[in-house]
Amino acid sequence: MAYFLVSVSNRTNLELCIKFGLAGFTNSINGLWTYAEIHEGDFISFLYGAKVFNLYKVVKKEAIWHADKVGPWPPVTFRMSGKTYYFPFRLYLKPLRELIEPMVRAEFAYVAENLLLRGGYRKTHFQADQTTLQSVSQMGNLYDKPIERFASNNYETFIPQVTWNRTLMSIPEVFPFQEFILQSLIKQWLSQSENLQTLFNLIELDDLQAKDFDVLSEKALPEGHIDILIKDAFPTGVSRKIILEVKLNKCQPKDISQLEGYMKELGDECIRGVLIAKEFSKKALLGCKGKNIKCFMYSFDEINLSKIYSIPELNRRICINPITW
């Protein structure tokens, strides 16, 4: 159960989202990333004009064929690039609370810091922590207005897939496998309590209990962006943090330096750094030795790099194993 603030590009689209209890994401890698990150049973609010709108529970996900012809949002063409985007990736929402709250409230500090350090939105979604969800669950009032269900009989759905073979790309149905997707797969793997507990044991933090921690997607820092942050869900006195950096290919010494910079930025509350990559150079492994950093390699069971796979398929096949000295 996670909570996300979903960015909306303009007032018209926001009104359509609220009217139909519907969120949509573009035919881009960011759109696919958001669709992969947010699951049925998760919670979202809309983010527009530095304000947070309503609280919803995700009840259904769909990817729509030829969504540019379906609506309710019109396609958007960006003047700088000339590219036109539409909204094939969709979440159907159950409204829970009606609220309009400014982002300057202390309760939104975790997400507001991300926005500030990014210099604006420039991202489709921001994951908030459980403390934020608890606060939002007490804001505003219970939602008691009727919502229209957007209905169209003239569309078909598809399952988005990814591939390592770029000749098989056909966006938005088939995307190239990218680091965003790998990060999402690893975060989903760690969101299973038994896997997170296994990680704690492997990085010599056996005293930690998985149930007490949040696994959060990208966190902005002045030094850059942490790929995955594991933190106390409800900190008392201290807020313990574990940083995970994910590399699509080979981990190099510069990646160790990057992770060390993030750990230094978080200070003594950062109790461990973790690097996950497809492989490690010898210099990178030597660079981790004697430091508060643990290294893991990811792989996929019985994968054929010339084929295409759905994200749920890759979720079932991903393996994360420690590097032993």
N, C-alpha and C positions, 0 to 999 in steps of 0.2 A: 504494500500500500504506500504509494508515493504521492507527492503533491507538486504540481508544476504551475508556473505562470506562463501563459501562452501569449506571445506578442501578436497584436493585430495591427495591420498596416494603415488603416484609415477608419474614419467614423462610420462610413456606410457598411463596411465589412463587419465592424463590431455590432452594429444594429442587427445585421442579418444573423450573426452568430447567436445573439441573445434571443431574437425572434424565434429561431428554429431549434435552439438548444443543440447547436452543431458547431464543431471546430473543423477547419480545413487547412491543409498544408500543401505547399506548392510541389510541382513536378521537378524537384531539385534534390540534390544530395541532402541538404538541410531538411527538406520536407520529409524525405524517407527516414532520416535520422530521428526526427521528432516522432514519426509514426512508429518507429521501432522502439523508442524509449518509453512511450506512454502506453499503459495496458488497461484492459478492462478491469474496473475496480479501483483504479487510481483516481485522484482528485485534481481538478484544474480550476484556475480562475483566468479571466482575460486581463491582459495588460495593455493599456492604451493611454497615451497622454499623461504618463507618470501617475496613473490611477489604476487601482485593482477593482475589477468588476465581478461580483457574484462568486459563488462557490458551487461547483458541479461535481458529480460523480460520473466517470466514464462507464457507459453501459454496453457499448458496441463499437467495433472498429470496422471500417470498410475501405477498400481501394477501388475507385470507380474508373471504368474504361471511358475514354473520350470525355473526361470531366469538363472540358471547355465548352461542351454543348449541353451540359446538365444543369449548371447553376448550383446554389443560388448566387454565388459570387461571380462577378464578371472577370474574365481574364485581365491580367495586368501586364502592360508593356513598359519596361524601364527605358527611359530616354537615353541614358548613358550607353547601355549595352545593346539596346534594340531588341533584347530578348523578351518574349512573351511567356508569362507563367500562368498556370491555372491550378486548380485545387483537387487533385485526385485522392489525396489521403485524408480520411475523415474520421472524426470521433463523434458518436452520438451521446448526448449528455442528459443526465437527470439533474435539474436544478435543485439545490439544497437550501442556499441562503442568498438573499438579495442584499447587495452591499456595493457601495462606491467609496473606496477609501484611498487617500493619497499614499504614494510610496514613501513619503517622508516619515510615516509612522514607525516608531521603533520596532514594532513587530515584524516589519518587512526588511530589517537591516541586512539579513543574510543575502537576499536577492538584490537589494539596493546597492550594496557594495559591488556586486558583479556588474551591475549596470554602469556605475560610476567609473570603474576601472576599465570598462570596455569603451567608454566615451559615447555611450548611447546603446540602443537596442542591438542592431546588427546580428541578431540571433532569433531563431524561431521560438525558443522556449528556455525557461530557467527553472531548474529544480530547486525547490525550497526544502527546508528541513522539517522534522516532525513538530518542533516547537512553533514554527510558523503556521502549520496546519491547525494545531490546537488553538492558536490565537484567532485565526480566521473563522474557525468553527463557532466562535462566540461573537463575531461581528455582525452588524446589520440585523436582519430579521429572517425568519423562515420564509422561503419562497412560496408565495400563494397565488401567483399569476398563471393563467394558462399559457402554454407555449404551443405554437403550431409545429406539426411534424412536416418537414420538407418531404414532399412526395413526388416521385417521378417514376413512371413505369417504363421509361425508355433508356434504361442503362443496365450494364452488366458489370460485375465485379471481377477483380483479378487478385492474385497473390503476388505482391512484389518480390523480386528475386535479385540476387547479386551473382557476379561472376568474376573470375580472374582473367578470363579470355575476353579482351575488349572487342573482338569481332562479334561477340554475341550480345553486346549492349543494345538495348532498345528502351530508352528512357520514356516514360516512368516505370515500365514493366520490369526491365532488367538494368540494374546499375552496376558500375564497376565496384569491386570490393575495396573499400577505403578505410582509413584509420578511424573515422567517426563510427563506422559500423562495428569495427572490432572493439572499440571502447564500449559501445552499447551492449555487445554480446558478453563482454567480461563483467560489466556492471550487473547484467541480469544473472549471470552465473553466481556472482558474489551475493546477490540479493536473496539467494536461497540459504537459509540459516545454516544448514549442514556444511555447505561449501565455505561460507564465511568463517565458521568455526575451524574448519580444516586449515584455512589460510592462517588464522591466528596461531594455531598449533605449529605450523611449519615455519612461521617467522618468530617463534619462541616467545609468544605472548599468550601462553596457555591459560593465564588467569583471567583473560577477557572472555566475556560471554556474548555471542553473536546477537542475541536478542536485545542487547543494550545499545546497539550501534546502528546508525544510518549509513547507507551506501549511496553517495550523491554523485551526480555527474558534474561536469566541468566547473571548477571554482577559479575565479579570477584573482590574481595577486598582482602587486606592482611589478614583480619579476616576470610574469607571464600567466599561463593558465594550467592549473593542475587538471589532469585528465579525470581522475576519480578520487574523491575524498571520502574516507571512512572516519566518522566522528561519533562521539557520544550522542545518542539521540536526545537524552535529557541530562545535560551536564550538571553535576553538583560539586561546586568548589573548583574543579578543573574540567577542561574540555579536551580529552585525549583525541589525537588525530593521527591517522596513517595516510600517507600520500602514495598513490599509485600512478606511475607514468607508463603509458602504453606506446610501444613502437611497432609499427606495421612490419618492418623488416629487421635489419640487424642493428643491435644496440652498439653505439660507439662511445668512446670516452667523453665526448661533449655532452652526451645524454646524462652521464653521471654527474657532471658539473651542474647541469640544469636542475636535476633533482636535488642536489645538495643546496642549491640556491633557494629552492622552494622550502626545504626543511629549515634552513636558517631563518627565512622570512616568518615562518610560523612559530619558531622558538622552541622552548622546552616542552610545550604541549604536543609537539610532533614527536611521537614515540618510535616511529619506524618509517622508512622509505622502501618502496617496492618497485622494481622494474620488471615489466613483462614485455617480451619481444619474441620475434620468430627465431632469432639466434643472437649470439653475443660474440663480439670480437674478443680476442685474447686480452687486448689492452683494457677493454671495458670490464671484463671479469676481474683482472688484477686491480683495476681502479676501485672496485667494490670491496675488496678484501680488507678486513679490519675496520670497516665502516658500518654504520647503523642502517645498511641497505641490504635487502635480500633480492635475489634474481630468480625469475621464473621464465620458462619458455611456453608459448602457446602452440597448439597444433589442432588439427581436426581429424577425427577418425574417418578413415576410408573416404577421403575427399579426392575428387578428380578435378584438377584445375582447368580442364577444358569444358566443364559442364556448368550449369546454373543451379543455384540452391536458394530456397526460401530462408528467411531469417530464422523461423522456428526450427528448420532442419539444422542450420548451423549451431543454433542454441543447444540442440541435443548432441552435437558432434564435438563441440569444443572441449579441449583438454588443457589444463594449466598445471605444469609440473615444475617443482623446484630444481634448480641446478645444484648438484652436490659437488663438493670439492674433493 
